[in-house]
Amino acid sequence: MLEYPVFTESMKKTHTILIPDMLPVHFTLFTKVFGSYGYNMELLTTSTRTVIDEGLKNVHNDTCYPALLVIGQFMEALKSGRYDVNKVALMITQTGGGCRASNYIHLLRKTLKDTFPQVPVISLNFSGLDKGSAFQITAPMFLKLLYAILYGDMLMVIYNQCKPYELVEGESDRVRNKLIDTISNYFISGNEYTKTKKIYALILDSFAKVERSKDKKIKVGIVGEIYVKYSPLANNHLEEFLISEGCEPVVPTLLEFCLYCAISTVNDGHMYNFFNKSVFAMGIGYNVILAKHREFNNTIKNHGVFTAPHDFEHLRTLADKFINQGVHMGEGWLITAEMGALIESGTENVICTQPFGCLPNHIVAKGMSRVIKNAYPQANLVAIDYDPGATKVNQENRIKLMLANAKDKDAILV
């Protein structure tokens, strides 16, 4: 008998499902995808100090920072009075593997047991990690989520190439918000969301109309642990800070992480000489997603206005150059490969964001910095730790020092 409540079929009509914020644009599109299947979902965007305080109350401070923030955001929402706690469910992702992220759900259920025992927790995973829930990812739903990732990535990549250069303040945000509404309606209305060429063209053409300056900006890549890399709550709105400092943030796509997860399973099969349903499924999934990834990149290149991300197979080549592809605890070899690819493509300033105490990411990020520097002497790298005790001022000062070095280098080149 289960010791915790599960999400039942009848709750689909009565409950609001809350999801924590990581990628605001992508997750907004996810809520529309799930909404098209009858689920009432709401994205939490609270980023006050209360979130951290709630996390510290309910999670040991040695637990990784993402877990603390996710659970803190949930607890803040449940205690806020904004929701009927008898008609609320919580959704959290699980990737499996050796990362502590797969234990978040157990920490959350333990927290809820004494305070909100009636609130069910839904696991969003593709590995069968959680049993008994009526919430299931079907093949059509998975396909819609893949399209949501593609459009979310396109919006993120092109927005970051427009926002730092816009001549009319707020124009990039206005365009992005309008596009989010349009694409959301496609997910709700029918099969229009499958017309990638049409939607890509709409995104690219809309941003191309934003008036932009031709001033040269310092490009700064952002890599690291997936939650801290993408979440404004976790990284203290890093992208906004870089833009305010006159920089162009360059953030790798979420699709790259999906490809990394898929190929890691296939690689394990090759290295440890086994073949099962997971290896077979992930092999097919990898080829399908890689084709979508290349269509994504080629569309940007052919449009001719913006810069496309790097090819994922090139990332794998870089991984083999610096680190074995068998290293895939946390974000594994992906971080090292992304640093190399960013530097090769002209983004020589790279920030590695990581939760303090995240051993896998310290090894494959900070631990590989010397190897990267040896290969690319021009690289300007800085690792920033994020945890409840790290002040925003200290983090930003370290980034400003990195930017000062970048500006000095540019001045010498000129």
ROMARNU-730314 format. One record per atom (N, C-alpha, C): x, y, z negated. Coordinates in steps of 0.1 Angstrom, whole numbers, padded with zeros to 4 digits, always signed. Layout:
BEGIN
XYZ ...
END
This chain:
BEGIN
+0008-0012+0000 +0000+0000+0000 +0009+0013+0000 +0005+0022+0009 +0013+0034+0010 +0011+0043-0003 +0022+0049-0007 +0021+0058-0019 +0018+0073-0015 +0016+0075-0003 +0014+0089+0002 +0002+0089+0012 -0004+0101+0013 -0016+0102+0022 -0011+0102+0037 -0019+0096+0045 -0015+0096+0059 -0025+0104+0067 -0021+0108+0079 -0030+0116+0088 -0039+0106+0095 -0052+0108+0093 -0062+0099+0099 -0069+0105+0111 -0076+0097+0119 -0082+0101+0131 -0093+0112+0128 -0100+0111+0117 -0110+0121+0113 -0104+0134+0110 -0091+0135+0105 -0085+0147+0102 -0082+0156+0114 -0082+0150+0126 -0079+0157+0138 -0089+0168+0140 -0102+0166+0135 -0112+0176+0136 -0113+0186+0125 -0107+0182+0113 -0109+0191+0101 -0096+0198+0097 -0084+0193+0100 -0072+0198+0095 -0064+0207+0104 -0057+0216+0098 -0047+0224+0105 -0034+0219+0103 -0026+0216+0113 -0013+0210+0112 -0003+0222+0113 +0005+0223+0102 +0015+0234+0101 +0029+0228+0106 +0036+0236+0114 +0049+0231+0118 +0059+0242+0115 +0071+0238+0111 +0082+0248+0107 +0088+0254+0120 +0093+0266+0118 +0098+0273+0130 +0113+0269+0132 +0116+0266+0145 +0130+0264+0148 +0133+0272+0161 +0126+0269+0172 +0127+0277+0184 +0113+0283+0187 +0112+0296+0183 +0099+0303+0184 +0091+0301+0197 +0098+0303+0208 +0092+0302+0221 +0088+0288+0224 +0097+0279+0223 +0094+0265+0226 +0083+0259+0217 +0084+0262+0204 +0074+0256+0195 +0060+0263+0197 +0060+0275+0201 +0047+0281+0205 +0041+0273+0216 +0049+0270+0226 +0044+0262+0237 +0040+0248+0233 +0047+0242+0223 +0044+0229+0218 +0030+0229+0211 +0027+0240+0204 +0014+0240+0197 +0003+0240+0208 +0005+0246+0219 -0005+0247+0230 -0006+0233+0236 +0005+0226+0238 +0004+0212+0243 -0004+0203+0234 -0001+0204+0221 -0009+0195+0211 -0024+0200+0211 -0025+0213+0212 -0039+0219+0212 -0047+0213+0224 -0041+0211+0235 -0048+0206+0246 -0053+0191+0244 -0048+0185+0234 -0052+0171+0230 -0061+0172+0217 -0066+0184+0213 -0075+0185+0203 -0069+0187+0189 -0056+0189+0188 -0050+0191+0175 -0049+0206+0172 -0053+0210+0160 -0052+0224+0157 -0039+0227+0150 -0029+0233+0156 -0016+0235+0151 -0013+0250+0149 -0005+0252+0139 +0000+0266+0136 +0015+0266+0133 +0022+0275+0140 +0036+0277+0138 +0039+0286+0127 +0046+0282+0117 +0050+0291+0105 +0061+0300+0109 +0060+0313+0107 +0070+0322+0110 +0076+0330+0098 +0071+0327+0086 +0076+0334+0074 +0091+0332+0073 +0098+0344+0071 +0112+0343+0069 +0117+0352+0057 +0109+0353+0047 +0112+0361+0035 +0121+0353+0026 +0126+0360+0016 +0134+0353+0006 +0126+0342-0002 +0113+0344-0002 +0105+0334-0009 +0107+0320-0003 +0109+0319+0010 +0111+0306+0016 +0123+0299+0010 +0134+0307+0009 +0146+0301+0003 +0144+0298-0012 +0137+0306-0019 +0135+0304-0033 +0126+0291-0035 +0116+0290-0027 +0108+0277-0028 +0116+0265-0025 +0125+0266-0015 +0134+0255-0011 +0143+0251-0023 +0148+0261-0030 +0157+0259-0041 +0150+0252-0053 +0137+0256-0054 +0129+0250-0065 +0127+0235-0063 +0126+0231-0050 +0121+0218-0047 +0131+0209-0041 +0142+0214-0037 +0153+0206-0031 +0166+0209-0038 +0174+0199-0041 +0187+0201-0047 +0196+0209-0038 +0203+0219-0043 +0210+0228-0035 +0222+0222-0028 +0225+0209-0031 +0235+0202-0023 +0229+0195-0011 +0216+0195-0010 +0210+0190+0002 +0212+0200+0013 +0212+0196+0026 +0216+0205+0037 +0206+0216+0038 +0211+0227+0043 +0204+0240+0043 +0191+0239+0052 +0191+0232+0063 +0179+0231+0071 +0167+0224+0063 +0170+0214+0055 +0160+0207+0047 +0154+0217+0037 +0163+0224+0031 +0159+0234+0021 +0149+0244+0027 +0153+0249+0039 +0144+0260+0046 +0131+0254+0051 +0132+0242+0057 +0119+0236+0062 +0109+0234+0050 +0114+0227+0040 +0106+0224+0029 +0101+0237+0022 +0110+0247+0021 +0107+0260+0015 +0096+0267+0023 +0097+0266+0036 +0087+0273+0044 +0073+0266+0043 +0073+0253+0042 +0061+0246+0039 +0054+0249+0026 +0063+0249+0015 +0058+0252+0002 +0053+0266+0001 +0060+0276+0007 +0055+0290+0007 +0041+0291+0013 +0039+0284+0024 +0026+0284+0031 +0015+0278+0023 +0018+0267+0016 +0008+0260+0008 +0004+0268-0004 +0014+0275-0010 +0011+0283-0022 +0006+0297-0019 +0006+0301-0006 +0003+0315-0003 -0012+0318-0004 -0021+0308-0003 -0035+0311-0003 -0041+0313+0011 -0032+0312+0021 -0036+0314+0035 -0044+0302+0040 -0042+0291+0034 -0048+0278+0039 -0055+0271+0028 -0065+0263+0033 -0072+0254+0024 -0064+0241+0023 -0057+0239+0012 -0048+0228+0010 -0054+0214+0012 -0067+0214+0011 -0074+0201+0013 -0077+0198+0028 -0074+0208+0036 -0076+0206+0051 -0063+0210+0059 -0052+0207+0053 -0039+0210+0059 -0030+0197+0060 -0023+0196+0071 -0013+0186+0072 +0000+0192+0076 +0011+0186+0074 +0024+0191+0077 +0031+0182+0088 +0038+0188+0097 +0045+0180+0107 +0060+0183+0106 +0068+0173+0107 +0082+0174+0106 +0089+0164+0116 +0100+0168+0122 +0106+0159+0132 +0116+0150+0125 +0118+0139+0131 +0129+0129+0127 +0136+0124+0139 +0149+0125+0139 +0157+0120+0150 +0163+0106+0148 +0164+0102+0135 +0170+0089+0132 +0185+0091+0131 +0192+0079+0130 +0207+0080+0129 +0212+0084+0115 +0224+0088+0115 +0231+0090+0102 +0229+0104+0096 +0222+0113+0103 +0221+0126+0099 +0211+0127+0087 +0213+0136+0078 +0204+0137+0066 +0190+0142+0071 +0189+0147+0083 +0176+0152+0088 +0165+0142+0088 +0169+0129+0089 +0159+0119+0089 +0154+0116+0075 +0160+0122+0065 +0155+0121+0051 +0146+0132+0047 +0145+0143+0056 +0137+0154+0052 +0123+0150+0048 +0117+0141+0056 +0103+0137+0054 +0101+0131+0040 +0111+0123+0035 +0110+0117+0022 +0112+0127+0011 +0120+0137+0013 +0122+0148+0004 +0109+0156+0003 +0103+0159+0014 +0091+0166+0015 +0079+0159+0008 +0078+0146+0010 +0067+0139+0004 +0069+0138-0011 +0082+0137-0015 +0084+0137-0030 +0081+0150-0036 +0083+0161-0029 +0080+0175-0034 +0065+0176-0035 +0057+0171-0025 +0043+0173-0024 +0036+0164-0035 +0042+0153-0039 +0036+0143-0047 +0031+0150-0060 +0038+0159-0066 +0035+0165-0079 +0027+0178-0077 +0027+0184-0065 +0021+0197-0064 +0008+0197-0055 +0010+0190-0043 -0001+0189-0033 -0002+0175-0028 -0006+0166-0037 -0006+0151-0033 -0016+0148-0022 -0025+0157-0019 -0035+0153-0009 -0030+0157+0005 -0019+0164+0006 -0015+0169+0019 -0006+0158+0026 -0011+0154+0038 -0003+0143+0045 +0008+0150+0053 +0018+0142+0056 +0030+0146+0064 +0031+0138+0076 +0032+0144+0087 +0032+0137+0100 +0047+0137+0105 +0052+0125+0109 +0065+0125+0115 +0064+0125+0130 +0071+0135+0136 +0072+0136+0150 +0085+0130+0155 +0085+0118+0160 +0097+0111+0164 +0093+0101+0175 +0104+0097+0182 +0102+0088+0193 +0109+0074+0191 +0111+0071+0178 +0118+0059+0174 +0110+0050+0165 +0097+0053+0163 +0089+0044+0154 +0093+0044+0140 +0098+0056+0135 +0103+0057+0121 +0092+0058+0111 +0080+0062+0115 +0070+0064+0105 +0057+0056+0109 +0052+0048+0100 +0040+0039+0104 +0028+0044+0097 +0016+0041+0103 +0003+0043+0096 -0004+0056+0100 +0003+0065+0106 -0004+0078+0110 -0012+0076+0123 -0023+0083+0123 -0031+0083+0135 -0026+0093+0146 -0016+0101+0142 -0010+0109+0152 +0001+0102+0160 -0002+0100+0173 +0007+0093+0181 +0011+0101+0194 +0023+0100+0198 +0028+0106+0210 +0025+0097+0222 +0016+0100+0231 +0013+0092+0242 +0022+0096+0254 +0022+0088+0264 +0031+0091+0276 +0027+0105+0283 +0014+0107+0285 +0010+0121+0290 +0014+0132+0281 +0013+0130+0268 +0017+0141+0258 +0032+0143+0259 +0040+0132+0260 +0054+0133+0261 +0058+0141+0273 +0051+0138+0285 +0054+0145+0297 +0052+0160+0296 +0040+0164+0289 +0037+0178+0287 +0048+0185+0278 +0052+0177+0268 +0062+0183+0259 +0075+0186+0267 +0079+0177+0276 +0091+0178+0284 +0090+0191+0293 +0078+0194+0298 +0076+0206+0306 +0077+0218+0297 +0072+0217+0285 +0072+0228+0275 +0087+0231+0272 +0095+0221+0271 +0110+0223+0268 +0116+0230+0280 +0113+0226+0292 +0118+0232+0304 +0115+0247+0305 +0102+0250+0303 +0098+0264+0304 +0103+0272+0292 +0103+0266+0280 +0109+0273+0269 +0124+0276+0271 +0131+0267+0277 +0145+0269+0280 +0147+0280+0290 +0139+0280+0300 +0140+0290+0311 +0137+0304+0305 +0127+0305+0296 +0124+0318+0290 +0135+0322+0281 +0141+0313+0273 +0152+0316+0264 +0165+0321+0272 +0168+0313+0282 +0181+0316+0289 +0180+0329+0297 +0169+0332+0304 +0167+0344+0312 +0165+0356+0303 +0157+0355+0293 +0155+0366+0283 +0168+0371+0278 +0177+0361+0274 +0190+0366+0268 +0199+0372+0278 +0196+0370+0291 +0204+0377+0302 +0198+0390+0305 +0186+0393+0300 +0179+0406+0303 +0179+0415+0291 +0176+0410+0279 +0174+0419+0268 +0186+0428+0265 +0198+0423+0265 +0210+0432+0262 +0211+0444+0272 +0206+0443+0284 +0208+0452+0294 +0196+0461+0298 +0185+0458+0292 +0172+0465+0295 +0174+0480+0293 +0168+0488+0303 +0169+0503+0302 +0156+0508+0295 +0145+0501+0295 +0133+0505+0288 +0132+0495+0276 +0134+0501+0264 +0134+0493+0252 +0121+0485+0251 +0122+0472+0248 +0110+0463+0246 +0104+0457+0259 +0110+0461+0270 +0104+0456+0283 +0106+0441+0284 +0118+0436+0280 +0121+0421+0281 +0111+0413+0272 +0108+0419+0260 +0099+0412+0251 +0085+0412+0257 +0081+0423+0263 +0068+0424+0269 +0066+0413+0280 +0076+0412+0288 +0076+0402+0299 +0075+0388+0294 +0084+0386+0284 +0084+0372+0278 +0071+0368+0272 +0065+0378+0264 +0052+0375+0258 +0041+0372+0268 +0041+0380+0278 +0031+0378+0289 +0033+0364+0295 +0045+0360+0298 +0048+0347+0304 +0044+0336+0295 +0046+0337+0282 +0042+0327+0272 +0027+0325+0272 +0020+0336+0273 +0005+0335+0274 +0001+0328+0287 +0007+0331+0298 +0003+0325+0311 +0006+0310+0311 +0018+0307+0306 +0022+0292+0306 +0014+0285+0296 +0010+0291+0285 +0002+0284+0275 -0012+0281+0281 -0017+0290+0289 -0030+0287+0296 -0029+0276+0306 -0017+0274+0312 -0015+0263+0321 -0016+0250+0314 -0010+0249+0302 -0011+0237+0294 -0025+0233+0290 -0033+0244+0287 -0046+0242+0282 -0056+0238+0293 -0054+0244+0305 -0064+0244+0316 -0064+0231+0324 -0052+0225+0327 -0052+0213+0335 -0038+0209+0340 -0036+0206+0352 -0024+0201+0357 -0015+0212+0363 -0019+0224+0362 -0011+0235+0367 +0004+0236+0361 +0005+0230+0349 +0018+0231+0342 +0029+0222+0350 +0025+0213+0358 +0034+0205+0365 +0041+0212+0377 +0036+0223+0381 +0041+0230+0393 +0053+0238+0388 +0065+0231+0386 +0077+0238+0381 +0082+0249+0390 +0082+0246+0403 +0087+0257+0412 +0080+0270+0411 +0066+0269+0410 +0058+0280+0409 +0061+0288+0396 +0062+0280+0385 +0063+0286+0372 +0078+0292+0370 +0088+0284+0375 +0101+0289+0375 +0102+0303+0382 +0096+0303+0394 +0097+0315+0403 +0090+0327+0395 +0079+0324+0389 +0072+0334+0381 +0081+0340+0370 +0088+0331+0363 +0097+0336+0352 +0108+0344+0358 +0115+0338+0368 +0127+0345+0373 +0123+0359+0380 +0112+0359+0387 +0108+0371+0394 +0104+0382+0384 +0097+0377+0373 +0092+0387+0363 +0103+0393+0356 +0113+0386+0352 +0125+0391+0345 +0134+0399+0355 +0134+0395+0367 +0142+0403+0377 +0137+0417+0379 +0125+0419+0376 +0119+0433+0378 +0122+0442+0366 +0127+0436+0355 +0131+0444+0344 +0143+0453+0348 +0142+0466+0346 +0153+0475+0349 +0165+0472+0339 +0177+0470+0345 +0188+0467+0336 +0200+0475+0340 +0208+0478+0330 +0221+0485+0332 +0231+0475+0338 +0242+0481+0344 +0252+0473+0350 +0265+0473+0340 +0263+0478+0328 +0274+0478+0318 +0279+0464+0315 +0291+0463+0313 +0297+0450+0310 +0295+0447+0295 +0289+0436+0291 +0287+0432+0277 +0296+0420+0274 +0299+0419+0261 +0307+0408+0257 +0297+0396+0255 +0301+0385+0262 +0292+0373+0260 +0297+0365+0248 +0287+0360+0240 +0290+0353+0228 +0282+0340+0229 +0288+0329+0229 +0281+0316+0229 +0278+0312+0215 +0267+0305+0213 +0262+0300+0200 +0260+0285+0201 +0268+0277+0194 +0267+0263+0193 +0266+0259+0178 +0264+0246+0176 +0264+0241+0162 +0253+0232+0159 +0250+0230+0146 +0239+0221+0142 +0226+0226+0148 +0217+0218+0152 +0206+0222+0161 +0197+0231+0154 +0193+0229+0141 +0184+0238+0135 +0190+0252+0132 +0202+0252+0127 +0208+0265+0124 +0212+0273+0137 +0215+0265+0148 +0218+0271+0161 +0206+0279+0166 +0194+0273+0165 +0183+0279+0171 +0173+0287+0162 +0173+0284+0150 +0163+0290+0141 +0167+0304+0136 +0159+0314+0139 +0162+0327+0134 +0162+0328+0118 +0153+0320+0112 +0153+0319+0098 +0166+0314+0092 +0172+0304+0099 +0184+0297+0094 +0196+0305+0096 +0197+0312+0108 +0209+0319+0112 +0208+0334+0110 +0199+0338+0102 +0197+0353+0100 +0196+0361+0112 +0187+0356+0121 +0184+0363+0134 +0197+0366+0142 +0205+0356+0144 +0218+0358+0150 +0218+0364+0164 +0208+0359+0172 +0207+0365+0186 +0204+0379+0185 +0195+0383+0177 +0191+0397+0176 +0203+0406+0171 +0210+0400+0162 +0222+0408+0156 +0232+0410+0167 +0235+0399+0175 +0245+0401+0186 +0240+0411+0196 +0228+0411+0200 +0222+0421+0209 +0224+0435+0204 +0221+0436+0190 +0223+0450+0184 +0237+0454+0184 +0247+0445+0185 +0261+0448+0185 +0266+0450+0200 +0257+0450+0209 +0261+0452+0223 +0266+0440+0230 +0262+0428+0226 +0266+0416+0232 +0255+0409+0239 +0259+0399+0247 +0249+0390+0254 +0250+0376+0248 +0240+0372+0240 +0241+0358+0234 +0239+0348+0245 +0247+0337+0245 +0245+0326+0254 +0243+0314+0246 +0230+0309+0247 +0226+0297+0239 +0223+0285+0248 +0230+0274+0245 +0227+0262+0253 +0213+0258+0252 +0208+0251+0262 +0193+0247+0262 +0190+0236+0253 +0177+0235+0249 +0173+0224+0241 +0173+0211+0249 +0171+0212+0263 +0171+0200+0271 +0185+0193+0270 +0196+0201+0268 +0209+0194+0267 +0209+0185+0254 +0203+0189+0244 +0202+0181+0232 +0194+0168+0234 +0183+0170+0242 +0175+0158+0245 +0183+0148+0254 +0191+0153+0263 +0199+0145+0271 +0210+0138+0263 +0216+0146+0253 +0226+0140+0244 +0220+0129+0236 +0208+0130+0231 +0202+0120+0223 +0200+0107+0231 +0195+0109+0244 +0192+0098+0252 +0205+0090+0256 +0215+0097+0261 +0227+0091+0266 +0235+0085+0254 +0233+0090+0242 +0240+0084+0230 +0236+0070+0228 +0223+0067+0229 +0217+0054+0228 +0223+0044+0239 +0223+0049+0251 +0229+0042+0262 +0243+0039+0260 +0251+0049+0255 +0265+0047+0253 +0267+0036+0242 +0259+0036+0232 +0260+0026+0221 +0259+0012+0227 +0249+0011+0236 +0247-0002+0242 +0260-0007+0250 +0266+0002+0257 +0278-0001+0265 +0290-0004+0255 +0292+0004+0245 +0303+0002+0236 +0302-0010+0227 +0290-0013+0223 +0288-0024+0213 +0282-0037+0220 +0282-0036+0234 +0278-0048+0242 +0264-0053+0238 +0254-0045+0238 +0240-0049+0236 +0231-0042+0245 +0219-0048+0248 +0209-0042+0256 +0196-0046+0251 +0188-0035+0247 +0174-0038+0242 +0165-0028+0248 +0153-0028+0243 +0142-0019+0249 +0146-0004+0248 +0153+0000+0237 +0157+0013+0235 +0167+0018+0245 +0177+0009+0247 +0187+0012+0257 +0181+0014+0271 +0172+0005+0274 +0165+0005+0287 +0157+0018+0289 +0149+0021+0279 +0140+0032+0279 +0148+0045+0280 +0158+0046+0271 +0166+0058+0271 +0174+0060+0284 +0178+0049+0290 +0185+0050+0303 +0176+0056+0314 +0164+0051+0314 +0154+0057+0324 +0151+0071+0320 +0149+0074+0308 +0146+0087+0303 +0157+0097+0306 +0169+0093+0305 +0181+0101+0308 +0181+0105+0322 +0179+0096+0331 +0179+0099+0345 +0168+0108+0349 +0156+0106+0343 +0145+0115+0346 +0148+0130+0342 +0153+0131+0329 +0155+0144+0323 +0167+0151+0330 +0177+0143+0334 +0189+0148+0341 +0184+0154+0354 +0175+0148+0361 +0170+0153+0374 +0163+0166+0372 +0155+0167+0361 +0148+0179+0358 +0158+0190+0354 +0168+0186+0347 +0179+0196+0343 +0186+0202+0355 +0188+0194+0365 +0195+0198+0377 +0186+0207+0385 +0173+0203+0386 +0164+0212+0393 +0163+0226+0386 +0163+0226+0373 +0163+0238+0365 +0175+0247+0369 +0187+0241+0369 +0199+0249+0372 +0199+0253+0386 +0195+0245+0396 +0196+0248+0410 +0186+0259+0413 +0174+0259+0406 +0164+0270+0408 +0170+0283+0405 +0177+0284+0393 +0183+0297+0389 +0194+0301+0399 +0202+0291+0403 +0213+0295+0412 +0208+0300+0425 +0198+0293+0431 +0192+0297+0444 +0185+0310+0443 +0179+0313+0431 +0173+0326+0430 +0183+0338+0431 +0195+0336+0426 +0206+0345+0429 +0207+0357+0419 +0199+0358+0410 +0199+0370+0401 +0206+0367+0388 +0203+0355+0382 +0208+0351+0369 +0218+0340+0370 +0224+0337+0358 +0234+0326+0357 +0228+0314+0351 +0230+0303+0358 +0225+0290+0353 +0234+0284+0343 +0228+0276+0334 +0237+0268+0324 +0246+0258+0331 +0254+0252+0323 +0263+0242+0329 +0256+0228+0331 +0262+0220+0340 +0256+0207+0343 +0259+0198+0331 +0250+0189+0328 +0252+0181+0316 +0263+0170+0319 +0264+0165+0331 +0274+0155+0334 +0288+0161+0332 +0289+0174+0335 +0302+0181+0332 +0305+0182+0317 +0294+0183+0309 +0296+0183+0294 +0302+0169+0290 +0297+0158+0296 +0302+0145+0293 +0316+0144+0297 +0320+0150+0308 +0334+0149+0312 +0343+0156+0302 +0338+0168+0297 +0346+0175+0287 +0346+0167+0274 +0336+0160+0271 +0336+0152+0259 +0347+0142+0260 +0348+0135+0271 +0358+0125+0273 +0372+0131+0272 +0373+0144+0276 +0386+0151+0275 +0391+0154+0261 +0381+0156+0252 +0385+0161+0239 +0381+0151+0228 +0370+0143+0230 +0365+0135+0219 +0357+0124+0225 +0356+0113+0218 +0349+0101+0224 +0334+0103+0223 +0326+0098+0233 +0312+0100+0233 +0305+0090+0223 +0313+0082+0217 +0308+0074+0206 +0306+0082+0193 +0311+0094+0192 +0309+0103+0181 +0296+0110+0182 +0286+0105+0176 +0273+0112+0177 +0265+0113+0164 +0272+0113+0153 +0265+0117+0141 +0262+0132+0141 +0250+0136+0137 +0246+0150+0138 +0246+0154+0153 +0253+0164+0157 +0253+0168+0171 +0266+0163+0178 +0274+0156+0170 +0285+0148+0176 +0293+0156+0186 +0297+0148+0197 +0305+0153+0207 +0299+0165+0215 +0286+0167+0214 +0280+0178+0221 +0285+0191+0218 +0288+0194+0205 +0293+0207+0201 +0307+0210+0207 +0316+0200+0206 +0329+0202+0212 +0328+0204+0227 +0319+0196+0234 +0318+0198+0249 +0312+0211+0252 +0302+0216+0244 +0295+0229+0247 +0305+0240+0245 +0314+0239+0235 +0324+0250+0233 +0333+0250+0246 +0338+0239+0251 +0346+0239+0262 +0339+0244+0275 +0327+0240+0277 +0319+0244+0289 +0317+0259+0288 +0313+0265+0277 +0311+0279+0276 +0324+0287+0279 +0335+0282+0274 +0348+0290+0276 +0352+0289+0291 +0350+0277+0297 +0353+0275+0311 +0345+0284+0320 +0332+0287+0316 +0323+0295+0324 +0324+0310+0321 +0334+0314+0313 +0336+0328+0310 +0331+0333+0297 +0324+0325+0290 +0320+0329+0276 +0330+0325+0266 +0340+0333+0265 +0352+0329+0257 +0351+0331+0242 +0340+0338+0238 +0338+0341+0224 +0326+0331+0219 +0329+0323+0210 +0319+0313+0206 +0318+0312+0191 +0305+0313+0186 +0302+0311+0172 +0297+0297+0170 +0303+0290+0160 +0297+0277+0157 +0290+0278+0144 +0277+0276+0144 +0268+0278+0133 +0266+0264+0126 +0268+0263+0113 +0267+0250+0107 +0262+0252+0092 +0254+0243+0088 +0250+0243+0073 +0262+0239+0065 +0264+0247+0054 +0276+0244+0045 +0274+0229+0040 +0285+0222+0041 +0285+0208+0036 +0280+0198+0046 +0277+0202+0059 +0273+0192+0069 +0285+0186+0075 +0289+0174+0069 +0302+0168+0072 +0303+0165+0087 +0293+0159+0094 +0295+0156+0108 +0298+0168+0116 +0291+0179+0114 +0293+0191+0122 +0306+0198+0119 +0311+0197+0106 +0324+0203+0103 +0335+0195+0110 +0333+0182+0112 +0343+0174+0119 +0344+0177+0134 +0332+0177+0140 +0331+0179+0155 +0331+0193+0159 +0330+0202+0150 +0330+0217+0154 +0343+0223+0148 +0342+0226+0135 +0354+0233+0129 +0367+0224+0131 +0365+0211+0129 +0376+0202+0130 +0382+0201+0144 +0374+0204+0154 +0379+0204+0168 +0384+0217+0174 +0383+0227+0165 +0387+0241+0170 +0401+0242+0175 +0410+0235+0168 +0425+0236+0172 +0426+0229+0186 +0420+0218+0188 +0421+0211+0201 +0415+0220+0212 +0404+0227+0209 +0398+0236+0219 +0408+0248+0222 +0413+0253+0211 +0423+0265+0212 +0435+0261+0220 +0440+0249+0218 +0452+0244+0226 +0449+0243+0241 +0436+0239+0244 +0432+0237+0258 +0429+0251+0264 +0423+0260+0256 +0419+0273+0261 +0425+0283+0252 +0437+0288+0254 +0443+0298+0245 +0436+0311+0244 +0428+0314+0254 +0420+0326+0254 +0407+0326+0245 +0404+0314+0240 +0392+0312+0233 +0392+0320+0220 +0381+0326+0216 +0379+0334+0204 +0368+0327+0196 +0372+0318+0187 +0362+0310+0180 +0360+0314+0165 +0348+0313+0160 +0346+0315+0146 +0335+0305+0141 +0337+0299+0130 +0327+0290+0124 +0320+0297+0113 +0307+0298+0113 +0300+0304+0102 +0291+0294+0095 +0293+0294+0081 +0286+0285+0073 +0273+0292+0068 +0262+0285+0068 +0249+0290+0063 +0244+0282+0052 +0242+0288+0041 +0235+0281+0029 +0229+0292+0020 +0222+0288+0009 +0215+0298+0001 +0224+0308-0006 +0237+0304-0008 +0246+0313-0015 +0254+0322-0006 +0253+0320+0008 +0261+0328+0017 +0253+0341+0020 +0259+0352+0019 +0252+0365+0021 +0252+0368+0036 +0242+0374+0041 +0241+0379+0054 +0252+0389+0058 +0255+0397+0048 +0266+0407+0051 +0279+0401+0053 +0282+0391+0046 +0295+0384+0048 +0295+0377+0061 +0284+0370+0065 +0284+0363+0078 +0285+0373+0089 +0278+0385+0088 +0279+0395+0099 +0292+0401+0100 +0299+0403+0088 +0312+0409+0088 +0322+0400+0096 +0321+0387+0093 +0330+0377+0100 +0328+0378+0115 +0315+0379+0119 +0312+0380+0133 +0317+0393+0139 +0316+0404+0132 +0321+0417+0136 +0336+0416+0138 +0343+0409+0130 +0357+0407+0132 +0361+0400+0144 +0353+0390+0147 +0355+0382+0160 +0352+0391+0172 +0341+0400+0171 +0338+0409+0182 +0349+0420+0183 +0355+0424+0172 +0366+0434+0173 +0378+0428+0181 +0380+0415+0178 +0391+0408+0186 +0388+0408+0201 +0375+0405+0204 +0371+0404+0218 +0372+0417+0225 +0368+0428+0218 +0369+0442+0223 +0384+0446+0226 +0392+0442+0216 +0407+0445+0218 +0413+0438+0230 +0408+0426+0232 +0413+0418+0243 +0409+0424+0256 +0396+0429+0257 +0391+0435+0269 +0398+0448+0272 +0401+0456+0261 +0408+0468+0263 +0422+0466+0269 +0429+0455+0264 +0442+0452+0270 +0441+0448+0284 +0431+0440+0288 +0429+0436+0302 +0426+0448+0311 +0419+0458+0306 +0416+0469+0314 +0428+0478+0316 
END
